[in-house]
Amino acid sequence: MKLFEYVARRDWPRVVGYLLFVSLLSAGYYYNLTFVQLGLFDLGVNRVGMDHVDVSIGMALLALLAFLTAVVTGVWLDRTGWSRSLLVKLRLVLGVVLVQFVLTATAPLVATSEQFFSWVVVCAISLGVGMPTTLSLTIDFIPVRDRGYVAAAIAAISFSIAAIYPLEWSIEGFSLVMVAAMIPGIVVLGVLASGRVSVVEKFAGRSESFDVGRFCRPNPVSTWSLTFWTLVVLMFGVFFIDSLGFLRIVETPTYIFTSWQSPSLDVRLFIALAHVVGAGMAGVLYTNFERRWLFLWVFGLFSFTHLLYTFDIRMAQAGEPSLLLPLFYVLAVSFYTTLNFALWPDLSTPETIGTHSAIGLGMAGFLATFLSTGVALYFQAREVSLFDHLNFVNALALLLFFSVAVLLYVRRMIALARGEVA
């Protein structure tokens, strides 16, 4: 890792750049995992008294608006050239964090459906601005060689903390903790974004090892290329499958003791450790393998995991389900999250980092996640059985798994026919 080289020669500004980048993305992703994805459900259904269908509509609205805002922001950053300005990006991130601070503090005060939807709209816009802006900091702080490992660190930190805290969900308590945690971050970002700290520019690395992504060498990947949109569709499928199965599993009493909502700290610690191990494995694999094989492994893991859950339902065994079920689920999630954070910067140059990050995180990640969350809540409201729900999810995972396998086989045959492979 280049990080070890920087530490060895005591290049502390670049080391601090790593820490700042990992802290920003880990905190942001943790916020999305807990306060947004799970907190909105609790806020809408249990606090405001809305039904599942209305909350599903709210989730879909958040997804669509966040995606559109992200695309507008990403294109704007690239066309103005501000995607290469560290100071501009830090100021935008500070603005996003300030808005999220206000939203988090006022969330317990939401009491009507109108207030709920208003909260969702403001949250969606702030998330849409934050997505491409934060990820575009990759070209300032993280050299290409280390991006897989840094993405793994972000996934490990955010998921492991989310697995352990909060043990018991309370919108008031969680809001208070998040507000307290945001205050130091706001102060640090405010100082860095003020433009009066000369060390800010020293954080950034300005060389090809930072600017041009791994998959843009020797030729850059165009926004309108088949390669880029194939990867967008595949990543959309990964996120859609995950969320479509996840909320139903954690809301099913049979599996609550082997999920994020387990009342047992031992189970939570097991899941947190599995996230760390899975993310570490994913970081190594991302750095050393071609991207198509990574998608094959992800879809394979999801297919196997949902098969395990459906087999367990069919057996209808008494007692607590095996921890192997969440173990394989956690491994799949850690794999694709690491891939998601590293892939889009590596498909970009400084001229396309904003647009590619917006489409990648917005459409293939954010839009898919929250649309599938809405679908999962809708299925639950329509009393679709757990077995049928997970069978549907598994069918999607298997379809994408075999599709990627066929694409790899066809690509290999074409290369052989052209004499490109010995």
C-alpha positions as CSV (number, residue, x, y, z in Angstrom):
1,M,0.0,0.0,0.0
2,K,1.1,3.5,-0.7
3,L,-0.1,4.5,2.7
4,F,2.8,2.5,4.3
5,E,5.2,4.4,2.1
6,Y,3.8,7.7,3.3
7,V,4.0,6.6,6.9
8,A,7.6,5.4,6.4
9,R,8.7,8.8,5.0
10,R,6.5,10.7,7.5
11,D,4.4,12.3,4.8
12,W,1.7,13.2,7.4
13,P,-0.5,15.5,5.2
14,R,-1.2,12.6,2.9
15,V,-1.8,10.2,5.8
16,V,-4.3,12.7,7.3
17,G,-5.9,12.8,3.8
18,Y,-6.6,9.1,4.1
19,L,-8.1,9.5,7.6
20,L,-10.3,12.4,6.5
21,F,-11.6,10.5,3.5
22,V,-12.3,7.3,5.4
23,S,-14.0,9.2,8.2
24,L,-16.3,11.2,5.9
25,L,-17.5,8.2,3.9
26,S,-17.8,5.9,6.9
27,A,-19.9,8.4,8.8
28,G,-22.0,9.1,5.8
29,Y,-22.7,5.5,5.0
30,Y,-23.4,4.7,8.6
31,Y,-25.9,7.5,8.6
32,N,-27.6,6.1,5.5
33,L,-27.7,2.5,6.9
34,T,-29.2,3.5,10.2
35,F,-30.9,6.9,10.4
36,V,-32.2,7.0,6.8
37,Q,-32.9,3.4,5.8
38,L,-34.1,2.0,9.1
39,G,-35.0,5.2,10.8
40,L,-37.5,6.4,8.2
41,F,-39.5,3.2,8.6
42,D,-39.7,3.6,12.3
43,L,-40.5,7.3,12.0
44,G,-43.2,6.9,9.5
45,V,-44.9,3.7,10.7
46,N,-44.4,3.7,14.5
47,R,-44.3,7.4,15.3
48,V,-46.4,9.2,12.7
49,G,-48.8,6.3,12.3
50,M,-48.6,6.0,8.5
51,D,-49.3,2.6,6.8
52,H,-46.6,0.6,5.0
53,V,-47.8,1.7,1.5
54,D,-47.4,5.4,2.4
55,V,-44.0,4.8,3.8
56,S,-43.1,2.9,0.6
57,I,-44.1,6.0,-1.4
58,G,-41.9,8.1,0.8
59,M,-38.9,5.8,0.3
60,A,-39.5,5.8,-3.5
61,L,-39.7,9.7,-3.4
62,L,-36.5,9.9,-1.5
63,A,-34.7,7.6,-3.9
64,L,-35.9,9.3,-7.1
65,L,-35.2,12.9,-5.8
66,A,-31.8,11.9,-4.4
67,F,-30.8,10.3,-7.6
68,L,-31.9,13.3,-9.8
69,T,-30.1,15.7,-7.4
70,A,-26.9,13.6,-7.5
71,V,-26.8,13.5,-11.3
72,V,-27.4,17.3,-11.6
73,T,-24.7,17.9,-8.9
74,G,-22.2,15.5,-10.5
75,V,-22.6,16.9,-14.0
76,W,-22.3,20.5,-12.7
77,L,-19.1,19.6,-10.8
78,D,-17.5,18.2,-14.0
79,R,-18.6,21.0,-16.3
80,T,-17.5,23.8,-14.1
81,G,-14.2,22.0,-13.3
82,W,-15.0,22.2,-9.6
83,S,-14.7,18.4,-9.3
84,R,-10.9,19.1,-9.3
85,S,-11.2,21.8,-6.6
86,L,-10.6,20.4,-3.1
87,L,-11.8,23.6,-1.4
88,V,-15.1,23.7,-3.3
89,K,-15.8,20.1,-2.5
90,L,-15.0,20.5,1.1
91,R,-17.4,23.5,1.3
92,L,-20.2,21.5,-0.4
93,V,-19.7,18.6,2.0
94,L,-19.8,21.0,5.0
95,G,-23.1,22.3,3.7
96,V,-24.5,18.8,3.4
97,V,-23.4,17.9,6.9
98,L,-25.0,21.1,8.3
99,V,-28.3,20.2,6.6
100,Q,-28.1,16.6,7.9
101,F,-27.4,18.0,11.4
102,V,-30.7,20.0,11.3
103,L,-32.6,17.1,9.9
104,T,-31.3,14.7,12.6
105,A,-32.1,17.2,15.4
106,T,-35.7,17.8,14.2
107,A,-36.6,14.2,13.2
108,P,-38.1,13.4,16.7
109,L,-40.5,16.4,16.2
110,V,-42.0,15.0,13.0
111,A,-45.7,14.2,13.9
112,T,-47.7,14.3,10.7
113,S,-47.5,12.8,7.2
114,E,-47.0,16.2,5.7
115,Q,-44.0,16.9,7.9
116,F,-42.7,13.4,7.1
117,F,-42.7,14.0,3.4
118,S,-41.2,17.5,3.8
119,W,-38.4,15.9,5.9
120,V,-37.9,13.3,3.2
121,V,-37.6,15.9,0.4
122,V,-34.9,18.0,2.2
123,C,-33.0,14.8,3.2
124,A,-33.1,13.6,-0.4
125,I,-31.7,16.8,-1.8
126,S,-28.9,16.9,0.8
127,L,-28.0,13.3,0.1
128,G,-28.0,13.9,-3.6
129,V,-25.5,16.7,-3.3
130,G,-23.3,14.8,-0.9
131,M,-23.0,11.5,-2.9
132,P,-20.9,12.6,-5.9
133,T,-19.1,15.4,-4.0
134,T,-17.8,13.1,-1.2
135,L,-16.8,10.3,-3.5
136,S,-15.0,12.7,-5.9
137,L,-12.6,13.4,-3.0
138,T,-11.0,10.1,-4.0
139,I,-8.9,11.8,-6.6
140,D,-7.6,14.2,-4.0
141,F,-6.7,11.8,-1.2
142,I,-6.4,8.2,-2.4
143,P,-4.0,6.8,-5.0
144,V,-5.3,4.1,-7.3
145,R,-3.2,1.3,-5.8
146,D,-4.9,1.7,-2.4
147,R,-8.5,2.3,-3.4
148,G,-9.6,-1.3,-2.9
149,Y,-8.2,-1.4,0.6
150,V,-9.6,2.0,1.5
151,A,-13.0,1.0,0.2
152,A,-12.8,-2.1,2.4
153,A,-11.9,0.0,5.4
154,I,-15.0,2.2,4.8
155,A,-17.3,-0.8,4.5
156,A,-15.8,-2.5,7.6
157,I,-16.1,0.5,9.8
158,S,-19.6,1.6,8.8
159,F,-21.1,-1.9,8.9
160,S,-19.4,-3.1,12.0
161,I,-20.5,0.0,14.0
162,A,-24.1,-0.3,12.6
163,A,-24.2,-3.9,13.6
164,I,-23.4,-3.0,17.2
165,Y,-25.1,0.3,17.8
166,P,-27.9,1.0,18.4
167,L,-28.8,-2.2,20.3
168,E,-32.4,-0.9,20.9
169,W,-33.9,1.6,18.4
170,S,-35.2,4.9,19.7
171,I,-35.5,7.9,17.4
172,E,-35.0,10.3,20.3
173,G,-31.9,8.6,21.7
174,F,-30.4,7.9,18.3
175,S,-31.0,11.5,17.1
176,L,-29.3,12.8,20.3
177,V,-26.2,10.6,19.8
178,M,-25.9,11.5,16.1
179,V,-26.2,15.2,16.8
180,A,-23.5,15.0,19.4
181,A,-21.3,13.0,17.0
182,M,-21.8,15.5,14.2
183,I,-20.6,18.6,16.1
184,P,-16.9,17.8,16.1
185,G,-17.1,16.9,12.4
186,I,-18.7,20.2,11.6
187,V,-16.0,22.1,13.4
188,V,-13.2,20.2,11.6
189,L,-14.9,20.6,8.2
190,G,-15.5,24.3,8.9
191,V,-11.9,24.9,9.6
192,L,-10.7,23.0,6.5
193,A,-13.3,24.6,4.3
194,S,-12.6,28.1,5.4
195,G,-9.7,28.5,3.0
196,R,-7.5,29.9,5.7
197,V,-5.7,26.6,6.5
198,S,-2.7,26.2,4.2
199,V,-2.4,22.5,5.0
200,V,-5.5,21.7,3.0
201,E,-3.8,21.7,-0.3
202,K,-1.0,19.5,1.2
203,F,-3.6,16.8,1.9
204,A,-4.1,16.2,-1.8
205,G,-1.9,14.2,-4.1
206,R,-1.6,15.7,-7.5
207,S,-0.3,13.0,-9.9
208,E,-1.6,10.4,-12.2
209,S,-1.5,7.9,-9.4
210,F,-4.4,9.8,-7.9
211,D,-6.2,11.3,-10.9
212,V,-6.7,8.5,-13.5
213,G,-8.7,5.5,-12.4
214,R,-7.5,1.9,-12.7
215,F,-9.9,1.0,-15.5
216,C,-9.2,4.2,-17.4
217,R,-5.8,3.1,-18.4
218,P,-4.7,3.2,-21.2
219,N,-8.1,4.5,-22.5
220,P,-10.7,6.4,-20.4
221,V,-14.2,4.9,-19.9
222,S,-16.8,7.1,-21.5
223,T,-20.1,7.9,-19.7
224,W,-22.1,6.6,-22.6
225,S,-20.0,3.5,-23.2
226,L,-21.5,0.0,-23.0
227,T,-18.9,-1.0,-20.4
228,F,-20.0,1.8,-18.0
229,W,-23.7,1.1,-18.3
230,T,-23.2,-2.7,-18.0
231,L,-21.5,-2.1,-14.7
232,V,-24.3,0.3,-13.6
233,V,-26.9,-2.3,-14.4
234,L,-25.0,-5.0,-12.5
235,M,-24.5,-2.9,-9.5
236,F,-28.1,-1.8,-9.5
237,G,-29.0,-5.5,-9.4
238,V,-26.7,-6.1,-6.5
239,F,-28.2,-3.3,-4.4
240,F,-31.8,-4.1,-5.3
241,I,-31.4,-7.8,-4.3
242,D,-29.8,-6.9,-1.0
243,S,-32.4,-4.5,0.2
244,L,-35.3,-6.5,-1.2
245,G,-34.3,-9.4,1.0
246,F,-32.8,-7.6,4.0
247,L,-35.7,-5.7,5.4
248,R,-38.0,-8.7,5.2
249,I,-35.4,-10.9,7.0
250,V,-34.9,-8.5,9.9
251,E,-38.6,-7.9,10.3
252,T,-39.3,-11.7,10.5
253,P,-39.3,-12.9,14.2
254,T,-37.8,-16.2,13.3
255,Y,-34.6,-14.6,12.1
256,I,-34.4,-11.5,14.4
257,F,-31.9,-13.3,16.6
258,T,-29.5,-13.7,13.8
259,S,-29.7,-10.2,12.3
260,W,-28.8,-6.6,13.0
261,Q,-31.8,-6.3,15.4
262,S,-30.7,-9.2,17.7
263,P,-31.0,-8.3,21.4
264,S,-27.8,-10.4,22.0
265,L,-24.6,-8.5,22.0
266,D,-22.7,-11.7,21.1
267,V,-24.6,-12.0,17.9
268,R,-24.1,-8.4,17.1
269,L,-20.3,-8.7,17.7
270,F,-20.2,-11.8,15.5
271,I,-21.9,-9.9,12.6
272,A,-19.6,-6.9,13.1
273,L,-16.5,-9.2,13.0
274,A,-17.8,-11.0,9.9
275,H,-18.3,-7.6,8.2
276,V,-14.6,-6.7,8.9
277,V,-13.3,-10.0,7.6
278,G,-15.6,-9.9,4.5
279,A,-14.5,-6.3,3.7
280,G,-10.9,-7.2,4.1
281,M,-11.2,-10.2,1.7
282,A,-13.1,-8.0,-0.7
283,G,-10.3,-5.3,-0.6
284,V,-7.7,-7.9,-1.5
285,L,-9.8,-9.5,-4.3
286,Y,-10.7,-6.1,-5.8
287,T,-7.0,-5.1,-5.9
288,N,-5.9,-8.3,-7.6
289,F,-8.8,-9.5,-9.8
290,E,-10.8,-8.2,-12.8
291,R,-14.1,-6.5,-12.0
292,R,-16.4,-9.0,-13.9
293,W,-15.2,-11.9,-11.6
294,L,-16.0,-9.8,-8.6
295,F,-19.6,-9.4,-9.7
296,L,-19.8,-13.2,-10.3
297,W,-18.7,-13.8,-6.7
298,V,-21.2,-11.3,-5.3
299,F,-24.2,-12.7,-7.2
300,G,-23.1,-16.2,-6.3
301,L,-22.9,-15.4,-2.6
302,F,-26.3,-13.8,-2.6
303,S,-27.8,-16.8,-4.5
304,F,-26.3,-19.2,-2.0
305,T,-27.4,-17.1,1.0
306,H,-31.0,-16.8,0.0
307,L,-31.0,-20.6,-0.8
308,L,-29.9,-21.2,2.8
309,Y,-32.8,-19.0,4.1
310,T,-35.4,-20.8,1.9
311,F,-34.1,-24.2,2.9
312,D,-34.3,-23.2,6.6
313,I,-38.0,-22.1,6.0
314,R,-38.8,-25.4,4.3
315,M,-37.2,-27.4,7.1
316,A,-39.1,-25.3,9.7
317,Q,-36.7,-26.3,12.4
318,A,-37.5,-25.4,16.0
319,G,-35.1,-23.1,17.9
320,E,-32.8,-20.4,16.8
321,P,-31.5,-20.5,13.2
322,S,-27.8,-21.1,12.5
323,L,-25.5,-18.1,12.5
324,L,-24.3,-19.4,9.1
325,L,-27.3,-17.6,7.6
326,P,-26.3,-14.0,8.6
327,L,-22.6,-14.9,8.1
328,F,-23.0,-15.5,4.3
329,Y,-25.3,-12.6,4.0
330,V,-22.7,-10.3,5.7
331,L,-19.9,-11.6,3.4
332,A,-22.0,-10.8,0.3
333,V,-22.9,-7.3,1.6
334,S,-19.3,-6.5,2.5
335,F,-18.1,-7.7,-0.9
336,Y,-20.4,-5.5,-3.0
337,T,-20.1,-2.4,-0.7
338,T,-16.3,-2.5,-1.1
339,L,-16.7,-2.9,-4.8
340,N,-19.2,0.0,-5.0
341,F,-16.9,2.5,-3.2
342,A,-13.8,1.6,-5.3
343,L,-15.4,1.0,-8.7
344,W,-16.7,4.4,-9.7
345,P,-13.5,6.4,-9.1
346,D,-11.6,3.7,-10.9
347,L,-13.9,4.2,-13.9
348,S,-13.2,7.9,-13.9
349,T,-10.8,10.6,-14.8
350,P,-10.8,14.1,-13.2
351,E,-13.1,15.2,-16.0
352,T,-15.7,12.5,-15.3
353,I,-15.4,11.7,-11.6
354,G,-18.5,13.8,-10.6
355,T,-20.8,12.3,-13.3
356,H,-19.7,8.7,-12.9
357,S,-19.9,8.9,-9.1
358,A,-23.4,10.4,-9.3
359,I,-24.7,7.8,-11.7
360,G,-22.9,4.9,-9.9
361,L,-23.8,5.8,-6.3
362,G,-27.2,7.4,-7.2
363,M,-28.7,5.0,-9.7
364,A,-26.9,1.7,-9.1
365,G,-26.7,2.2,-5.3
366,F,-29.0,4.7,-3.8
367,L,-32.0,4.4,-6.2
368,A,-31.8,0.6,-6.2
369,T,-31.6,0.4,-2.4
370,F,-34.5,2.6,-1.6
371,L,-36.7,1.5,-4.4
372,S,-36.3,-2.1,-3.3
373,T,-36.9,-1.1,0.3
374,G,-40.2,0.4,-0.9
375,V,-41.0,-2.9,-2.8
376,A,-40.2,-4.9,0.3
377,L,-42.5,-2.8,2.5
378,Y,-45.2,-3.1,-0.2
379,F,-44.9,-6.9,-0.3
380,Q,-45.2,-7.0,3.5
381,A,-48.3,-4.9,3.4
382,R,-49.8,-7.2,0.8
383,E,-49.0,-10.2,3.0
384,V,-46.7,-11.9,0.6
385,S,-45.2,-14.9,2.5
386,L,-41.6,-14.9,3.6
387,F,-40.9,-18.0,1.5
388,D,-42.3,-16.4,-1.7
389,H,-40.5,-13.2,-1.0
390,L,-37.1,-14.8,-0.6
391,N,-37.7,-17.1,-3.6
392,F,-38.3,-14.0,-5.7
393,V,-35.1,-12.4,-4.4
394,N,-33.2,-15.6,-5.0
395,A,-34.5,-15.9,-8.6
396,L,-33.2,-12.4,-9.3
397,A,-29.8,-13.3,-7.8
398,L,-29.5,-16.5,-9.8
399,L,-30.6,-14.8,-13.0
400,L,-27.8,-12.2,-12.7
401,F,-25.3,-14.8,-11.6
402,F,-25.8,-16.8,-14.7
403,S,-25.9,-13.7,-16.9
404,V,-22.5,-12.6,-15.7
405,A,-21.2,-16.2,-16.1
406,V,-22.5,-16.2,-19.7
407,L,-20.9,-12.8,-20.4
408,L,-17.6,-14.0,-19.1
409,Y,-17.8,-17.1,-21.3
410,V,-18.8,-15.2,-24.4
411,R,-16.0,-12.7,-23.8
412,R,-13.5,-15.5,-23.5
413,M,-14.7,-17.2,-26.7
414,I,-14.5,-13.9,-28.6
415,A,-10.9,-13.3,-27.4
416,L,-9.9,-16.8,-28.4
417,A,-11.5,-16.4,-31.9
418,R,-9.5,-13.2,-32.4
419,G,-6.3,-14.8,-31.2
420,E,-6.0,-12.4,-28.2
421,V,-5.6,-15.3,-25.7
422,A,-2.8,-17.8,-26.1
